[in-house]
């Protein structure tokens, strides 16, 4: 009897183990099938609107396509203000073409969020990004840290300044250039931030005009003028100045003692996207460790805490950041730009 019970017990155990093994194999098989199905779903066309420089946008798309070769990415690239103007025109026509948007600043995305144009998506990759750079409703997430700095041509300037106010002094008269807030989202953001600082304000911009400050379309134009020696000083985003310096241009840049505005070039998905799976995959890639290492290779300070900044650039923890209320900046952006236009004779 005991022998029979022992044999029965062993048989029962073997049966249970076999069943568990089959269950685990089935589970593993299902996981693999699910992942394969998800990968198959990431295909089709994706319309990517961005204010990134052309070369950087292309590098990003190329890297994404190495991971998702079945997605055809169509890129529209221009200054932030022109990108948004295109979106608004598409909205008026009732046919928004963009799937994913990556432009200069959070204020721009607040406007789109307020117009109910964005899709909420909280990427798993955002876990490595400081919460202050993520919209609480998941409408957009910062992708990098970009400070605006004072760049100088070292062939023209012997004494490197440490203050924004240098641009209002005789040494810089007729020798400085800045991007236009009518074209550059970073410049529009900077305008709102600078004019809300007690030690700068609108008086700073009036003095810039009086001192012969030139205005060009975007940050790229500013850097070109400074690097070529056409202008001695420029207000420009730090990564462009660092890149030019690394490539051998006679450019140096400083983070002025008063502090610097910082944009995070957020990314978001349009609510009416026609390819949600590909759009989410694109956002995940940009925010992933792989995507952030690519950003660092291109000379940007990554927004992820587990990816190092390029040599020569400061991390967010090292910066004296000039801030202003995002809601206020959003509400007053058009008014700020109009006032800037009155001062500089632009529109």
CORKA-V374974 format. One record per residue. N is the residue number from 1. RES is the residue in one letter. OMEGA is omega in whole degrees, 0 to 359 (NA if undefined). Layout:
N_RES_OMEGA / N_RES_OMEGA
This chain:
1_X_180 / 2_X_180 / 3_X_180 / 4_X_179 / 5_X_180 / 6_X_179 / 7_X_180 / 8_X_181 / 9_X_180 / 10_X_180 / 11_X_181 / 12_X_180 / 13_X_180 / 14_X_180 / 15_X_180 / 16_X_181 / 17_X_179 / 18_X_180 / 19_X_180 / 20_X_180 / 21_X_179 / 22_X_180 / 23_X_181 / 24_X_179 / 25_X_179 / 26_X_180 / 27_X_179 / 28_X_180 / 29_X_180 / 30_X_179 / 31_X_180 / 32_X_180 / 33_X_180 / 34_X_179 / 35_X_179 / 36_X_180 / 37_X_180 / 38_X_181 / 39_X_179 / 40_X_182 / 41_X_181 / 42_X_181 / 43_X_178 / 44_X_182 / 45_X_179 / 46_X_178 / 47_X_186 / 48_X_178 / 49_X_184 / 50_X_174 / 51_X_176 / 52_X_172 / 53_X_184 / 54_X_184 / 55_X_181 / 56_X_179 / 57_X_180 / 58_X_178 / 59_X_179 / 60_X_180 / 61_X_180 / 62_X_180 / 63_X_178 / 64_X_182 / 65_X_175 / 66_X_179 / 67_X_181 / 68_X_185 / 69_X_183 / 70_X_179 / 71_X_176 / 72_X_183 / 73_X_175 / 74_X_186 / 75_X_169 / 76_X_184 / 77_X_174 / 78_X_174 / 79_X_184 / 80_X_183 / 81_X_179 / 82_X_175 / 83_X_181 / 84_X_177 / 85_X_178 / 86_X_178 / 87_X_181 / 88_X_178 / 89_X_178 / 90_X_179 / 91_X_180 / 92_X_180 / 93_X_179 / 94_X_183 / 95_X_178 / 96_X_184 / 97_X_186 / 98_X_172 / 99_X_181 / 100_X_181 / 101_X_176 / 102_X_181 / 103_X_199 / 104_X_197 / 105_X_183 / 106_X_180 / 107_X_178 / 108_X_180 / 109_X_176 / 110_X_178 / 111_X_179 / 112_X_178 / 113_X_180 / 114_X_179 / 115_X_178 / 116_X_181 / 117_X_186 / 118_X_178 / 119_X_178 / 120_X_177 / 121_X_179 / 122_X_183 / 123_X_176 / 124_X_181 / 125_X_182 / 126_X_179 / 127_X_181 / 128_X_182 / 129_X_179 / 130_X_185 / 131_X_182 / 132_X_182 / 133_X_182 / 134_X_176 / 135_X_184 / 136_X_179 / 137_X_178 / 138_X_182 / 139_X_178 / 140_X_181 / 141_X_177 / 142_X_181 / 143_X_180 / 144_X_178 / 145_X_183 / 146_X_179 / 147_X_173 / 148_X_187 / 149_X_175 / 150_X_180 / 151_X_179 / 152_X_173 / 153_X_187 / 154_X_174 / 155_X_183 / 156_X_185 / 157_X_180 / 158_X_181 / 159_X_183 / 160_X_182 / 161_X_177 / 162_X_185 / 163_X_174 / 164_X_185 / 165_X_176 / 166_X_182 / 167_X_180 / 168_X_184 / 169_X_186 / 170_X_180 / 171_X_183 / 172_X_185 / 173_X_180 / 174_X_186 / 175_X_186 / 176_X_182 / 177_X_181 / 178_X_177 / 179_X_182 / 180_X_176 / 181_X_177 / 182_X_181 / 183_X_185 / 184_X_177 / 185_X_177 / 186_X_180 / 187_X_178 / 188_X_177 / 189_X_181 / 190_X_179 / 191_X_180 / 192_X_181 / 193_X_181 / 194_X_185 / 195_X_177 / 196_X_174 / 197_X_184 / 198_X_183 / 199_X_178 / 200_X_174 / 201_X_181 / 202_X_179 / 203_X_178 / 204_X_181 / 205_X_176 / 206_X_179 / 207_X_175 / 208_X_179 / 209_X_180 / 210_X_182 / 211_X_174 / 212_X_178 / 213_X_176 / 214_X_180 / 215_X_178 / 216_X_186 / 217_X_187 / 218_X_181 / 219_X_179 / 220_X_178 / 221_X_177 / 222_X_182 / 223_X_180 / 224_X_180 / 225_X_181 / 226_X_182 / 227_X_181 / 228_X_182 / 229_X_177 / 230_X_174 / 231_X_182 / 232_X_184 / 233_X_178 / 234_X_172 / 235_X_190 / 236_X_178 / 237_X_191 / 238_X_186 / 239_X_179 / 240_X_178 / 241_X_180 / 242_X_180 / 243_X_180 / 244_X_179 / 245_X_180 / 246_X_181 / 247_X_175 / 248_X_178 / 249_X_180 / 250_X_185 / 251_X_171 / 252_X_179 / 253_X_181 / 254_X_174 / 255_X_186 / 256_X_187 / 257_X_179 / 258_X_183 / 259_X_183 / 260_X_172 / 261_X_180 / 262_X_172 / 263_X_184 / 264_X_179 / 265_X_184 / 266_X_176 / 267_X_179 / 268_X_181 / 269_X_179 / 270_X_183 / 271_X_183 / 272_X_180 / 273_X_179 / 274_X_179 / 275_X_186 / 276_X_182 / 277_X_179 / 278_X_179 / 279_X_179 / 280_X_178 / 281_X_180 / 282_X_178 / 283_X_179 / 284_X_182 / 285_X_181 / 286_X_183 / 287_X_182 / 288_X_177 / 289_X_179 / 290_X_180 / 291_X_180 / 292_X_175 / 293_X_175 / 294_X_178 / 295_X_179 / 296_X_178 / 297_X_180 / 298_X_176 / 299_X_179 / 300_X_171 / 301_X_182 / 302_X_179 / 303_X_176 / 304_X_181 / 305_X_183 / 306_X_176 / 307_X_185 / 308_X_176 / 309_X_177 / 310_X_180 / 311_X_177 / 312_X_179 / 313_X_179 / 314_X_175 / 315_X_181 / 316_X_180 / 317_X_183 / 318_X_186 / 319_X_168 / 320_X_189 / 321_X_172 / 322_X_184 / 323_X_171 / 324_X_182 / 325_X_184 / 326_X_180 / 327_X_179 / 328_X_179 / 329_X_179 / 330_X_183 / 331_X_187 / 332_X_187 / 333_X_183 / 334_X_178 / 335_X_179 / 336_X_181 / 337_X_179 / 338_X_180 / 339_X_176 / 340_X_179 / 341_X_178 / 342_X_182 / 343_X_185 / 344_X_179 / 345_X_180 / 346_X_175 / 347_X_NA
